Amino acid sequence: MRELLTSAQMRAIEQTAMESGAVTGLQLMERAGQGVVDAVFETWPQLAHERGPAPVPPGYLDQNEAARRAVVLCGPGNNGGDGFVIARLLRARGWAVMVFLLGQAETLPKDAQQNYRRWLDVGEVLALSEAAFQAQIGTGEGIDLVVDALFGTGLTRPVLGLAAVQQRLAEWGIGEAGPWVVAVDIVSGFCADSGRFLGGGPLDHRPAAHLTVSFHAAKLGHALAEGALASGRVVVADIGLKHRLDDALVQVIDQADGPILKRGAGHKFSNGHAVVMSGGFGATGAARLAARSALRIGAGLVTLIAPPEAMAECAAQVTSIMLKPLQDEAALAYFLADARITALCIGPGLGIARARAVVPVGLGAGRPTVLDADALSAYRDTPEQLFALLHRACVMTPHGGEFARLFPDLADQLARPPLIGPALSKVAATRAAATRAGSVVVFKGLDTVVAAPDGRCSVHTATGERSAPWLATAGSGDVLAGLISGLLARGIDPFEAATAAVWLHVEAAKVFGPGLIAEDLPEQLPKVLRSLGDRA
């Protein structure tokens, strides 16, 4: 898996490399600029070629009017220095390049100043203001590329006085009309640690890019919150740095790692026995979805527990899933004493009252347990009671509303418009929640974060090639709970089970495509699992 870095981690990696003498700041800036240019031409190969014959006789044209045109917006820090390198490299390829600088050249950092002077040898620099930008750029007609090198990963305050520029970048960056927009390291104005736009403001005024080129590694802000959508396609340019792999680093969930497929000889009990608890008559659908998903992902057998009055409803809908009628908590405790039961799923469609009764019994059995939906909502007023019952083999799967009820202080911080950076990120909030609860937490959403009490953390972002908007349908969360339960039943570590299930959940949705309903998800798993081959 790939790592996601914070801005502080990235600074430390750069500083270590420069202090060791392995590289200079100027060399890093040159490599960064070259990485952006390479990524632009790889993404839009048509930009690497001239436009072709002019539509009117060449004698009527200025020599630059037939050339590719770029606008480079340089900021007052090292991100602006990268911009000057990019401008110079494009100019060397015959592009007509217009460069704007925000702030004063005399206050640029040393390396950025040197690249500013190198650009002055071949071109001019215009002072960036809203009026100058509007006058020189207007609608962007005739411009092929806009480079956003205003502010990078070190931004800690809102960008003031550039609302018109930001609005224009927003209009261009989310559509196909107008120039292509490439962001250097991160779209200006976004917190690199949280993906949140500093200072708030209207959503339609927040800048965006078709392409973001990050250096050495992607940053958290590329995968979280609004930053995941604003960044467009994210490409990582190698600038010759190295860092030590560390379990504490946040990982990108971009594949299913670990022993997902059944292998070798065995029997049903050697692949685990998952138990899913159901609600009463008329409320068994969510549990049935979870049970089928647990079976599809490889649990050797799955038992659906329901009140006696719901047995006929369940029996009419399932075949390979076993049924067990249990009326009270004493009978449940006796049943769960069977050592062959290796995982529980509590919550989908359970009902608040029933959840309050069975959660202590289920957790008391000491088995790996997924707590979802009603198992979480049942403790919305007393989350500490739930945390006291949890053990480290538990996985909680809250969506945003459930997270807010269990961790109101963390949710409140996430809900506030960030005025300074680094802002609290969903990663930091989920890690804090996992530590407080003493269990794995899967904070669901477009950016799903999985965190364990020991500090391990991973992020899956369903944007770009991983986009699956049809997952926003009733019951899809129940399927995810079942996937995690089935993997837990097979003895997979809770954090690894949750991480793999999040990837499989989206992959199954992608395989099916538009028109998906929750019942379709488990049926796509055989195709997904076959595609993994020897990787899992």
Disulfide bonds with the S-S distance in Angstrom:
none
